[in-house]
């Protein structure tokens, strides 16, 4: 292998191991192609594929012609180059299959291009079983990119979120993942934090739909539909007496009203998939204990049954509540939290996103309008953006986040009008000012309101204590006094 070819393939290896949402990957791609950061992404991608194809073909042809025995390192570099090339050659086909599978739902769709992709790998001296596993890995990588990339925006916090989601699926070293963890990720539970309406469900779905799914060569399809692999449940939507049944299922006659056997989410979850426990901060301590047992022992027993069942999927949980607050108040067990938080992912607020990049609003509107209308419409996006710019209050914080923005779009489409909302903090502050102006507060109440206001801003009792120069326990007492009123 020539030094110039070896240098290119070293960079290709680095690109293959890099997080595609990390800026470092873009730098590597530019280094391989020799293009500039101003060049379009599609041009860089096309040039990258051409460069890798030329290099791998030249090395392979020379080795075959001269019947060269390459050293181990060169052989590995060439293998990475071939795998990189084949993956990118079939990206469009993978994307089309993902779209078809979304429409197909739980039924596994045939993979029409599988034989061509596998034949290409076999032609390049990749053994059959290894080729099938790499094909499965390619599908997983493309799915992850597809669903993570649905989170629109170029703000730093969104780019960091996309990087975090990729690492959650493949770790920060995909070679480590490929060697040891591709079938062991069920032990890595995830906690997603963020305000109401920020898109925690979309982040969870990106993880849950991107697990490793083996390819069944005999049947010509993957062994599981990724649509079926993601099982969400909003825990705040069930009364306490029914949560256990929804989670673990029940047998017929287990309690009054149990007229037939019911499978809970842990029974329905695929070994290739994940359960999403939304609003985990709202469940009671007894339910937390039962969930902790499932996470530790990987078994559960349906209500009314004596037969334990095995759970093999991942667990993703989310809450919009302050974990520090509910942990400090004893509403959430520490042992349960630490078993859930193999990884903690923060979904940024719309307010933070727009502060970092005001033009991100247009990108989100493009995505939202396309989803509502089923097609792109730059004219409608422009109209809605103009209405928002002309009418929203100065410094509006979007308290409902992405969910509020989506409803804003719908109301503008329906009525060409939107009533801007006040956040809870703004409403509380207005009431506070009114009570001060009317002389309705005692000194203790003034401190309670002020400490609570600072707590909403700063997020911790310690920060409020430092700002007010009050003891931390005193701060906590004043905040609790207002909460209990």
N, C-alpha and C positions, 0 to 999 in steps of 0.2 A: 504494500500500500504506500502510495506517495505521501510525503509529509503534508502537502496541501490538502489531500483527501482526508488524511487523519485529523487534521485541524478542523475541517468542516464537520466531520462525524463526531468529534468531541463536543462541538457546539450543539449538534443535533441531539446528542445524549443529554446535555444540560437542558435543552428545550423540552425534551420528552419528560424529564423529571420535574420541571418547573410548574408552578401553579399558573394556569392559563389566565387567571384574573390578576396576577401580580405584574407590576410594571417590569420586573426583571425578565419576564418571558418576552415582552415586546423588545427589550434591549437585545436579547439573544437573537430573535428573529431578524432584527435589523443588521446585526453583526454577520449573520449567515448570508443574507441577501445583498448587503452593501447599499441598501436603500436608506432614505432619510426619514425622520419622524413625521415629516409633512406628507409623505406618500400615503395614499388610501390603504386601509386595512386589507381590502380584497387584493390589491396589487401586491402587497407584501406577502400575503398568503399564497398567491399563485406563484410568485417568484421563489418563495421558500420551497414549495413542492417541486418545482422544476429543478432547483439546485440540488435538492436531496436525491431526486430521481436520477439525474445525470451522474452524481457521485456514486451512488450505490450500483447503478448499472455498469459504470466503467470498472469499478473494483471487481464486481462479480464476473464480468466478461473476461477480464485479464486473468483472474484466478482460474476460471474454467479452461481458458485457452492454454495457459502454461501449466495447468494442474498444480498450482501453488498450494503449499501447506502454510496457511497463515497462522501466526501466533495467537494465543488465547485472547489477548487484549484486542487485537485487530479483528478477530472473529466476533467478539462481543460488540465492538463498535459498529461493524457492518450489520449485525443483527438488529441493533437499535435503529440504525438508519432504515433498514427494510421495514421494520414494524412501524416506525414513524411515517414512512411513505405510504404504506398500505392503509393505515388508519386515515390519513388525510385524503387519500384517493377515494375512499368510500364515505366521507362525511355527509355528503348530500343524500346518499342512499339511507344512511342511518337516520338522518333528520326526517326523511319521508316516511320511514318506518315508524318513527316515534309519533308523527302526526297521525298516521293510520291507526296505530295502537290506541291513541287517545280517543279516536272515534269508535274503535272496536270495543273499548271498555275492558271487561274482565276476560273476554275471550281472546286467547292468544292468536295473533295474526301471523300468517306465514311470512318468512323472511326471504323474499324473492331473490335477493342478491347474495345470499349466504354462500352458495356454491362457488360463485365467481371470486368472492373475497377469500374463501378457504383455499381455492385452487391457486390463487396468487401467492398465498403464504407457503403452500406446499411446493410450488415451483421454485421458491427461494429457500429451499432446504429447511423449512420449519416442520418438525414432525407433526403428524396429524393431530394427536391428542393435545399437544402444545398449541397448535394452530387454533383448535376449537376453544381452548381456554383464553387465548389472546383475543379471539373474536368476541367472546363474552365480555372480556375486559374493555375492548373497544366500545361495545354497546353501552356499558356502564359509564364510561368516560363521556361519551357523546350525550347520553341522557342527562348526566350531571351538568354538563355545560349548557344544554338546552334549557333546563329548568332554572338553573341559577341565573342564566342570562336574561330570564324573563323579568328579573328585578331591575327596572330601568333606572338610569341615572349615572352621572359621572362625578358626583361629589365624593370627597375622600372617604366619608363614613360609609357610603354605599359600596365603594370599591373594596374597602376593608371588610364589609359584610360578605361580599361575594367570595373574597379570599378565604374567609373563615368557614364558609359553607363547603367550599371545595376541600379544605383541610379536614373538615369534620367527616367527609366521605372517604377520602383517600389518605389521610394523615398528611403531614408536611413532607413526606418522603414516599413517593409512589412506588419506588423500588422496594422499600420495606413493606409496604402494603401488599404488593404483588407476591413477595416471598412468604410472608407470614400471616397477614391479617385479612385477606380478601374474604375469608369465610368465618372470621371471628369478630366481626364488628358489633355483634349483638351485645357484647359486654361493655360497649361504650355508650352510655346513656347521655342525653343532652338536655340542657336547660336553656330555653330561649326567653330572654327578657326584653321588655319594651312596652311603651305606652299602648293604650287601646287604639286599634285601627292602624297600626304601623305596618302590618303585613307579616306578623309572626307565623300565621298559617301558611303563607306562601313560602317562607323560609323552611318551615317544617316539611312541607310537601316536597320541596327540592331535595331534602335529605331522604325522606321516606320513599320517594320514587326512584332513587338512584342507587339502591343496593345492588350487589352482585347477583345476577340471574344467569344460571348456566344455559348454554345453547344445547338443545336436543337435536343432534345431527340427524337422527333417524326420522324424526317428525318434521324437521325443517322449520322449527320455530323455537323460541325461548321457552323455558320450562314454566314460566309464570308471566302473567301480564303485570307490568309495573303499576297499572291503574289499580289493580286488586291489592298490590303490595302495601299500599298506604291506607291505614285505618285510623281516621280521626274521631275523637269524641270530646264534646264540650262538657266538662264535668259540672259546670255551673247550671246546666240545663236540666239536671235531674235532682229530685228530692233525695235526701240522705238515705232513706229506706230502699231506694231503687238503684243507687249507684253500684253496690256490690253485684247486683244481678246484671247490670249493663257491662260491667268490667269482666266478670268471671262467668256469667251465665247462670242458669238454674235448671233444675230437673222438673219435670211435670209433677205438680202436687207439692212442690217444696214449700209453698206458702199460699195463702188465700189469693186467688186470682191467677195462679200459675197453672193455666189450663193446658199448656203444652211446654215441651222442652225448648229452652232459648239458649243460643250460643252468644256468649259475651265477646267483647273485642279481643280478648287474649286468645280465645279459641279461633276467631276468624282471621287473626293475623298470620300472614305468610312467613315462613322461615327466612324468605328473601326480603321481607319488608319491615315496617315499623308501625308502632302505635303512637299516635299523637294525643297526649293528654292535655287538652287546652284548659286554661283557668285552673291549673293545679293548686294555685294559692288559695282557692276557695274550699278545698275539701277538708273535712274534719280530721282530727288526729287519728281516730280509729281506722279510717280509710287509708290514711298515710301508712299506718303500721302494716296493713294487709298488702299494700303496694310494695312496701319495703321488703316484705317476705318474698314476693314474686321476684323482685330484682335480685335478691340474694340467692334464692334457692332455684329460680327459674321454673318453678312449678306453682300451680294454683288448683283449687278445688271449687267446682261450681256449687252454688247454693243447693242444698238438698242432696248432694252427692258425697260419696266416701272415696271416690276414685280421683286421684291427683292427675292432672294433665300437665304436659310440658309446654313451656313457652320458649320460642327460639328467636323471635324478632328483636329489633331494637326498640327502645323507649325514648320518645322525645316529649318533653313537657314544656309548657309555657305559662307565663303569668304576666299580667300588667301591674302587679303589686310590687312594692318595694320589698325585696327579699330580706334586707337588713331589718326592716320594721317588723315583718311577721315572724322572723326568727327571734328577734329581741323580745317580742311580746308573747312568745311561746305558742303562736298559732301554727308554726311549721316546725316539725322535728328536724334537729340538726343532722341526725344519722340518715334520715330520708333524703335531705337536701344533698349531703355529701355523696350519697349513692347515685343521685340523679346527675350530678354535675361533673361527669368525666370531661365535659366541655360546656362552657357557658358562652352563648352567643347573644350579643346585644343588637337588637334591630333599632336603628336610629329613628327619631321622630321626623316628621315632614318639616317641622320648624328647623331642625338642625341641618337637614339636607339642603333646604333653600337658603339658609344662611351661608353655607359653604359654596353653593353654586345656584344662584337664582334661576339660571336657564334650565335647571333640572325640571322645573315646573312644566315646560313645554314637552320634554321627553315623557313625563308621566302622563300628561294629557294625551299624547299620541297613542300611548299604550292603552289608556282607558277608553278613548274614543274608538279605537280599533276593536276592542273587546265588546263594546256596546253595539256598534254598528255592524260588526263582522267584516269590515274592510277599512283601509286607510282613508282619511279625509283631511288633508292639510288645510282646506278651507274652513272646516268646522273647528279644527284645533285652533286656528288663528282667531276665529270669532270668539271662542270660549276664553282664550288667553287674553284677548282685548277686554272682554267683559270683566274678568277678574282684576286685571291691572287698573281698570277705570273705576271699579266699585268697591274693592275690598278695603277695609279699614287699614290705616297706616300701621305697619308692624304687626299685622294679624298673625297669630301664632298657630292657626289650624289645630285647635284642641282635639279634633276628631281624627287628625292625621290623614292617611291615604283614604280611609273609609269615608271621611267627611268630604274629601276632594271628589271622590267618585259620585257621591250624592249631589254635590255642587254641579258637576257636569250634567247629571240627569235632569236636575231642575232647570238649568239653563236651556237644555234641549227642549224641555216641555213648556216652560213658561217664560224663558228669557229673563229669569229673575232668580236671585238667591238671597236668603236672609242669613246674614253672617251671625255666627254664634259667639256667645261669651264663654270663656273658659271658667271652670269652677273657681280658679284662683282669682280671676277678675271679678266674679260675682261676690266672692268672699271679701275681697278688698273694698268693693263698693259698699257693702254692708258695714264693714269695719269703719270706713270713713264716715258713713252716715251716723253710726252710733257715737263716734267721737264728737262730731259736730253738734249732736243733740245732748251731749253730756250724759250718756247712758251707761258708761263703763266705769267699773271700779279699777283701782290700780292693778289688782291681780288679774282682772279680765284683760286689761291692756297688755300685760306681759304675756298672757296666754295667746292672744291674737298675734302679737308680734313674733313670739317664738314659733308659732305655727306657720306664719308667713315665711319666716326664714327657713324653716324646715322644708317647706315646699320648694324653695329656691335652692337650698344647699344640699338637701338630701340626707344628712346625718345629724344625730344629736350632738356629736363632737364638734361639728362645724358651727352649729348654732351656739354651743357653749363658748367657743372661742370668740365669736362675733359679739355676743351679749355680755361676755365676762361673767357668766353665771355658771355655777356648778352643773355638770352634766345631768345629775339626778334631778336638780331643780328644773332644768329645761324640760326634761321628760315629764315631770309632774305638771308643769303649766300646759304642755301640749295635751296630755291626757285629760286635764280638767276641761279643756275646750271640747275635746272629742266626746266626753261623757255628758256634756250639757244637752 
